[in-house]
Amino acid sequence: MNEQTCPNCSETIAADLEACPACGYLLVDATCDTHTHREAEGACVICGSALCAECNKPQGRHFVCERHSSVPLISGWAQLYSASDEVEAGLIRENLEAEGIEARIISQKDHNFTVDLGDLSQVRVLVPAFEYEDALEVIEQHTSTEGEVSFACPGCGEAFEPGDSNCASCGAQLPVTHSPA
């Protein structure tokens, strides 16, 4: 496989790509998706929209469109979810990976310090920026009408599919989740 180094972020990427998946730097000539008379400088790392200087809402070296400008980015990874503990984050990561979406956890918790540090103690679930929208769809399908994310039956812990009303294993009533689109 031929590889090259992105001139914007120094990431090693495949030689046949049109944009760096880590930062969105365009490796080919393109025009802005919104302003078709302007040259694009990069592509949104999340949705791939070609962006001119006016449309780009950069986060560090990342090219980002207006729609995704509030998504926190870290070295080509997008923050999908913020959990209160590593167990919850781990379950979300496992379920995303079961759907074929790579996920990582960043935890700033100090396991030797028992005081809650607020924002410093967040446990973040990250996915590759280019998989953010697919991962968000998985999370939304498993979010109850009360805003809780659940992938398993509260009665027996068995996994369930979005839209199921009763657990196939124990028969317990499941949280009402958003149905798949």
C-alpha positions, 0 to 999 in steps of 0.5 A: 500500500502506498502511503504519504504524509499529510502536509498539514498534520503529518499523519501517515495516510494512504496515497490515493486519498483526496483529503486527509481523514485526520485533519481534512486537508485537501490533497486535490483541487476542489471547489467549496460545496457552498460557494462553488466559485471559491477554491476549497481549502479543506474538507470537514473531517466529519462530513467531508464537505469541501470548505473555503476559508469562509466556511471553515470553522477550524479546530486547531489543524482540523477543517470543520464545517459550521454544522460540526463546529461544536464537536470536540476534536482530538487528533482526528478523533471526535468526542461522541459521548461524555460519561460519568464513569468508565463502566458506562463509557466502556459499554458504549465503546463495546456496543459501537465496536459491535456495530463496526465503529472503532471507539476509544476512551479518554479518562481524566479520572484519578482513581486514587482521588475520591473527590469529584473534579467536575469537568476534569473527571469526565470520561469521553468516548471518541470515534474517528471523526469520519465515523462520527455521524454513523456512531451518533446514529447508533447512540441515538437509536439506543437513547430512551425518551428520557435521554438515557443511553441503554443497550441492555435490558435493565432486568437481565442485562441481555442486549436488545435492538432499538424499537424492541418493547420487551426483552426477548430473554426475560420478557421485561419491559424495555426503555422506549428508544428511538426507532432506527431510521 
